[in-house]
Every structure is written in structure tokens, then in C-alpha cells.
Amino acid sequence: MLRTQAFATVLSVALLGLTACGDDDSGTPGTDTDPVTIDVTFDGDTVTPNGERVDVQTGQPIELNITADAAGEIHVHSDPEQELAYDEGTSTLEIEPIEQPGVVDVESHDLEVVIVQLEVS
């Protein structure tokens, strides 16, 4: 009887330790709470990046750090679609988290160019 109680106690402590370790996801890249930050530069008729794919998770925050020589607007072809205005100089725009997997174009209609494609998984 004493042996059974000791075994049950050791087993309970071991399971508790495993459970505590299994819930720790700190430092894991790409979690929903870690924002994806994309640097975007507008210089005359050019934009950088230009059509690159960026991996994001559904629901993950996305920030665009804009450096622009003139004010403009970015169009995000998500559902619902988003239009984000920026000023001349530097600014940060937040794209609403995208909840549906797929590829979402982020473009400048003024320049008729795709800035990035968000590959949402």
C-alpha cells in the first residue's frame, strides 16, 4: 500500500512537470502575438520591396514601416479589403490581421505595383 501511494505521488509530480513545460512557447518565432514588420520605401516611381513574398500566420499582427518621398495609399486585397493612407516621411501602418489562409497582395495603385504578397498560413 505504501509503495502504491509513493508511486502515485511520483507519477503526479512528473506529470505536473511535463504539463508546465508543454505550455511554454515563449521565444517561439511566428506566434500570433509576434508582429511581422515589413520595411517599405517609396522613392519616386520605385518601391522596395517589389513583389516579395512574406510568410504570416492567420491572425498575426502586420506592421508596415513606411519611408516615402510623397504621401500615398496602400491597398491590401484581404477580406475585407483595406486601404491605408501614409504621409510623406516616415510612418507605421497596421494591417488588420488576416484570418483566411492564402496569398494576399499589398499594392500601390498609384504606382500599379505589388509591394509584397502576404502568404497566410
Backbone as CSV, one residue per row, in Angstrom:
resi,resn,N_x,N_y,N_z,CA_x,CA_y,CA_z,C_x,C_y,C_z
1,MET,0.817,-1.187,0.000,0.000,0.000,0.000,0.868,1.260,0.000
2,LEU,1.884,1.296,0.822,2.781,2.438,0.888,3.508,2.620,-0.438
3,ARG,3.893,1.502,-1.039,4.581,1.558,-2.329,3.657,2.156,-3.405
4,THR,2.385,1.812,-3.402,1.419,2.326,-4.369,1.227,3.824,-4.192
5,GLN,1.143,4.292,-2.932,0.993,5.725,-2.688,2.233,6.494,-3.128
6,ALA,3.405,5.949,-2.891,4.652,6.604,-3.294,4.733,6.696,-4.815
7,PHE,4.364,5.615,-5.504,4.375,5.611,-6.962,3.402,6.647,-7.520
8,ALA,2.207,6.726,-6.921,1.195,7.689,-7.372,1.695,9.116,-7.178
9,THR,2.375,9.385,-6.083,2.901,10.722,-5.810,3.981,11.090,-6.824
10,VAL,4.911,10.167,-7.087,5.987,10.425,-8.042,5.403,10.648,-9.447
11,LEU,4.433,9.826,-9.821,3.805,9.960,-11.127,3.093,11.312,-11.261
12,SER,2.397,11.740,-10.234,1.690,13.025,-10.261,2.656,14.186,-10.417
13,VAL,3.764,14.151,-9.686,4.759,15.219,-9.766,5.385,15.247,-11.160
14,ALA,5.679,14.083,-11.706,6.274,14.014,-13.038,5.326,14.566,-14.096
15,LEU,4.062,14.210,-14.033,3.083,14.702,-14.998,2.879,16.207,-14.872
16,LEU,2.885,16.714,-13.655,2.759,18.142,-13.437,3.927,18.887,-14.073
17,GLY,5.120,18.360,-13.938,6.312,18.967,-14.539,6.245,18.972,-16.051
18,LEU,5.780,17.887,-16.660,5.650,17.822,-18.112,4.602,18.798,-18.615
19,THR,3.517,18.925,-17.907,2.455,19.840,-18.309,2.951,21.277,-18.270
20,ALA,3.685,21.643,-17.253,4.186,23.008,-17.129,5.142,23.336,-18.261
21,CYS,6.002,22.384,-18.656,6.944,22.631,-19.737,6.227,22.702,-21.081
22,GLY,5.184,21.952,-21.266,4.485,21.905,-22.543,3.749,23.176,-22.879
23,ASP,3.429,24.006,-21.916,2.685,25.231,-22.177,3.585,26.417,-22.493
24,ASP,4.884,26.269,-22.362,5.786,27.396,-22.539,6.164,27.517,-24.007
25,ASP,5.655,28.569,-24.689,6.038,28.791,-26.073,6.725,30.144,-26.226
26,SER,7.273,30.669,-25.136,7.956,31.944,-25.223,9.194,31.792,-26.091
27,GLY,9.459,32.794,-26.885,10.613,32.758,-27.761,10.382,31.995,-29.051
28,THR,9.202,31.444,-29.247,8.916,30.722,-30.470,8.584,31.728,-31.557
29,PRO,9.373,31.750,-32.657,9.079,32.723,-33.705,7.776,32.399,-34.415
30,GLY,7.100,33.439,-34.918,5.912,33.241,-35.723,4.636,32.975,-34.951
31,THR,4.637,33.215,-33.653,3.392,33.040,-32.920,2.461,34.190,-33.254
32,ASP,1.174,34.009,-33.009,0.172,35.014,-33.368,0.440,36.372,-32.741
33,THR,1.151,36.418,-31.603,1.358,37.688,-30.917,2.593,38.428,-31.413
34,ASP,3.480,37.769,-32.137,4.677,38.421,-32.661,4.332,39.112,-33.979
35,PRO,4.417,40.455,-34.036,4.063,41.116,-35.294,5.119,40.869,-36.370
36,VAL,4.664,40.776,-37.610,5.553,40.755,-38.760,5.738,42.205,-39.167
37,THR,6.985,42.656,-39.262,7.282,44.032,-39.624,7.939,44.047,-40.998
38,ILE,7.394,44.864,-41.900,7.902,44.960,-43.264,8.297,46.411,-43.514
39,ASP,9.560,46.624,-43.889,10.034,47.969,-44.225,9.729,48.241,-45.693
40,VAL,9.058,49.375,-45.965,8.664,49.745,-47.322,9.207,51.147,-47.604
41,THR,9.880,51.289,-48.748,10.427,52.583,-49.141,9.880,52.993,-50.501
42,PHE,9.279,54.179,-50.543,8.812,54.781,-51.790,9.794,55.884,-52.165
43,ASP,10.351,55.798,-53.368,11.297,56.803,-53.853,10.970,57.080,-55.319
44,GLY,10.260,58.176,-55.571,9.823,58.477,-56.939,8.838,57.422,-57.412
45,ASP,9.164,56.803,-58.543,8.300,55.771,-59.123,8.704,54.362,-58.724
46,THR,9.581,54.217,-57.730,10.018,52.885,-57.308,9.595,52.617,-55.868
47,VAL,9.427,51.331,-55.577,9.086,50.903,-54.221,9.908,49.666,-53.895
48,THR,10.358,49.609,-52.667,11.100,48.455,-52.165,10.431,48.025,-50.877
49,PRO,10.094,46.749,-50.722,10.297,45.624,-51.633,9.357,45.713,-52.824
50,ASN,9.581,44.824,-53.784,8.808,44.861,-55.015,8.336,43.445,-55.351
51,GLY,7.169,43.066,-54.790,6.555,41.778,-55.100,7.055,40.593,-54.299
52,GLU,7.876,40.823,-53.281,8.398,39.712,-52.470,7.291,39.056,-51.662
53,ARG,7.462,37.757,-51.374,6.511,37.032,-50.525,6.988,37.086,-49.083
54,VAL,6.023,37.272,-48.177,6.302,37.321,-46.744,5.346,36.348,-46.060
55,ASP,5.888,35.427,-45.260,5.072,34.452,-44.529,4.476,35.079,-43.284
56,VAL,3.168,34.884,-43.100,2.477,35.306,-41.887,1.486,34.217,-41.499
57,GLN,1.122,34.196,-40.226,0.122,33.255,-39.737,-1.236,33.933,-39.690
58,THR,-2.291,33.140,-39.771,-3.624,33.722,-39.647,-3.723,34.436,-38.302
59,GLY,-4.292,35.620,-38.315,-4.477,36.387,-37.089,-3.257,37.118,-36.590
60,GLN,-2.123,37.003,-37.268,-0.883,37.623,-36.800,-0.854,39.115,-37.145
61,PRO,-0.442,39.959,-36.201,-0.331,41.389,-36.496,0.726,41.656,-37.572
62,ILE,0.456,42.642,-38.444,1.383,43.006,-39.517,1.563,44.513,-39.482
63,GLU,2.817,44.960,-39.475,3.125,46.388,-39.474,3.957,46.727,-40.690
64,LEU,3.629,47.847,-41.337,4.421,48.369,-42.441,5.133,49.619,-41.961
65,ASN,6.465,49.609,-41.969,7.255,50.797,-41.644,7.534,51.511,-42.960
66,ILE,6.861,52.631,-43.179,6.897,53.335,-44.452,7.889,54.493,-44.402
67,THR,8.717,54.587,-45.436,9.530,55.768,-45.693,9.149,56.219,-47.098
68,ALA,8.613,57.436,-47.216,8.083,57.881,-48.504,8.479,59.318,-48.813
69,ASP,8.754,59.570,-50.089,9.073,60.928,-50.515,7.822,61.726,-50.871
70,ALA,6.663,61.065,-50.837,5.382,61.731,-51.076,4.278,60.915,-50.417
71,ALA,3.183,61.555,-50.093,2.047,60.851,-49.484,1.421,59.914,-50.513
72,GLY,0.739,58.877,-50.026,0.099,57.928,-50.923,-0.824,56.991,-50.181
73,GLU,-1.200,55.912,-50.860,-2.124,54.951,-50.273,-1.723,53.536,-50.673
74,ILE,-1.890,52.627,-49.714,-1.619,51.209,-49.929,-2.949,50.479,-49.879
75,HIS,-3.113,49.523,-50.782,-4.335,48.729,-50.847,-3.988,47.284,-50.501
76,VAL,-4.696,46.722,-49.512,-4.496,45.333,-49.078,-5.695,44.533,-49.577
77,HIS,-5.441,43.560,-50.446,-6.518,42.770,-51.053,-6.903,41.597,-50.148
78,SER,-7.292,41.916,-48.923,-7.746,40.914,-47.953,-9.268,40.921,-47.935
79,ASP,-9.849,40.124,-47.077,-11.303,40.099,-46.932,-11.642,40.432,-45.492
80,PRO,-12.092,41.642,-45.164,-12.412,42.729,-46.082,-11.136,43.428,-46.567
81,GLU,-11.250,44.105,-47.727,-10.126,44.848,-48.274,-9.820,46.045,-47.383
82,GLN,-8.541,46.454,-47.431,-8.104,47.556,-46.585,-7.381,48.600,-47.434
83,GLU,-7.638,49.871,-47.160,-6.928,50.975,-47.789,-6.260,51.780,-46.682
84,LEU,-4.943,51.930,-46.804,-4.158,52.572,-45.757,-3.397,53.753,-46.346
85,ALA,-3.685,54.953,-45.848,-3.009,56.165,-46.320,-1.745,56.395,-45.493
86,TYR,-0.718,56.917,-46.161,0.523,57.276,-45.472,0.931,58.681,-45.907
87,ASP,1.712,59.343,-45.061,2.177,60.698,-45.324,3.615,60.668,-45.840
88,GLU,4.050,61.797,-46.327,5.453,61.954,-46.697,6.292,61.823,-45.423
89,GLY,7.454,61.217,-45.526,8.320,60.997,-44.371,8.224,59.561,-43.908
90,THR,8.260,59.379,-42.602,8.188,58.017,-42.059,6.908,57.837,-41.265
91,SER,6.348,56.644,-41.369,5.142,56.318,-40.618,5.031,54.806,-40.493
92,THR,4.191,54.383,-39.571,3.924,52.960,-39.375,2.439,52.723,-39.594
93,LEU,2.142,51.760,-40.463,0.754,51.390,-40.744,0.516,49.983,-40.231
94,GLU,-0.649,49.774,-39.641,-1.009,48.448,-39.154,-2.056,47.841,-40.072
95,ILE,-1.741,46.655,-40.593,-2.701,45.908,-41.394,-3.522,45.069,-40.425
96,GLU,-4.833,45.104,-40.585,-5.695,44.274,-39.745,-5.301,42.811,-39.940
97,PRO,-5.258,42.027,-38.865,-4.887,40.613,-39.006,-5.769,39.904,-40.032
98,ILE,-5.140,39.044,-40.811,-5.831,38.318,-41.870,-6.199,36.938,-41.328
99,GLU,-7.465,36.602,-41.427,-7.982,35.383,-40.812,-8.119,34.207,-41.774
100,GLN,-7.951,34.436,-43.075,-8.135,33.361,-44.053,-6.799,33.031,-44.716
101,PRO,-6.400,31.742,-44.713,-5.158,31.352,-45.387,-5.215,31.656,-46.886
102,GLY,-4.057,31.915,-47.450,-3.944,32.200,-48.878,-2.898,33.269,-49.119
103,VAL,-2.867,33.795,-50.335,-1.920,34.850,-50.699,-2.690,36.158,-50.853
104,VAL,-2.228,37.190,-50.151,-2.883,38.498,-50.153,-1.898,39.521,-50.726
105,ASP,-2.303,40.184,-51.803,-1.469,41.227,-52.405,-1.604,42.522,-51.623
106,VAL,-0.465,43.179,-51.419,-0.411,44.517,-50.842,0.218,45.385,-51.924
107,GLU,-0.544,46.373,-52.407,-0.058,47.102,-53.568,-0.280,48.598,-53.477
108,SER,0.432,49.293,-54.364,0.244,50.721,-54.565,-0.498,50.877,-55.879
109,HIS,-1.718,51.397,-55.809,-2.483,51.617,-57.033,-1.884,52.777,-57.834
110,ASP,-1.329,53.781,-57.158,-0.715,54.916,-57.858,0.440,54.460,-58.743
111,LEU,1.267,53.552,-58.222,2.423,53.053,-58.976,2.094,51.803,-59.797
112,GLU,0.903,51.240,-59.575,0.491,49.998,-60.222,1.538,48.897,-60.018
113,VAL,1.882,48.679,-58.747,2.892,47.676,-58.416,2.497,46.943,-57.137
114,VAL,2.780,45.635,-57.105,2.589,44.850,-55.894,3.824,45.061,-55.017
115,ILE,3.586,45.515,-53.802,4.683,45.769,-52.867,5.153,44.454,-52.269
116,VAL,4.223,43.721,-51.647,4.505,42.401,-51.082,3.286,41.517,-51.284
117,GLN,3.530,40.218,-51.216,2.452,39.246,-51.174,2.540,38.552,-49.830
118,LEU,1.476,38.663,-49.039,1.429,38.013,-47.727,0.963,36.589,-47.925
119,GLU,1.818,35.632,-47.599,1.463,34.212,-47.710,0.966,33.762,-46.338
120,VAL,-0.357,33.728,-46.188,-1.002,33.489,-44.903,-1.266,31.993,-44.729
121,SER,-0.757,31.437,-43.629,-0.989,30.017,-43.353,-1.512,29.816,-41.949
